Amino acid sequence: MEPTSEQLKQLYRVLTWLTRMYLPVYLVTLDERTNNIVVIAGEETVVVINPEAEVDYE
């Protein structure tokens, strides 16, 4: 599966926000089971972008 264009736009926004906060981004991956984009940054930050481009900060 490929990420949706809306997911990619949200990913750009999230990565921009994270780097402006000087958080290192360790992992960006696409979960092929759920088609979610998962970003791991900093020490405790996990961001999930679902196929509807909704962002969840865990």
N, C-alpha and C positions, 0 to 999 in steps of 0.2 A: 504494500500500500504506500501511497504517497501522501504527504501532508496536504491539507487544503490550502488554498491561497490565503484564506482568512487566518488560518493557523500560523502561516509564515509571517503575516503582517503582525500578529500578536507576538510572535517569537522575537521579531525585530524590536518591538516596543519593550518587551521584557528584558532582553539582553542590553538594550540601551540604558534602561533604568538600573539594572544591576551594575553595569560598568561605571555609571555615574556615581553610584554609591561605593565604588572601589571594592566591590566584592569579586573575588576570582571565580570564574565559571569553570567548573571541573568537568561537567558532562552535559551534553545535549544529545538526546536520543529519541527515536520514535518507537513507542511500544506497539508492536505489530498486533498484539492481541486486542488492544482497545483503541488503537490509532490515536493515542494521546502522545503529545510531545512532552518529554520530561527534561527539566533543567535542574541540575544540582550546582549550587553556588555557595560560596562562603562556608561557614562551619555548620549551619543548620538550615539553610534555605533550600527548599524544594518547591519548584514551580511546575504545575501541570497545566497544559493547554489541551482541552478536549477538541474533538472534531468540529464543534459549534463555535470554536474560538473563545470559549469561556476560560478565564484564568483562575486557577485555584492555588493559593499560596499555603503550603503545608509547613 
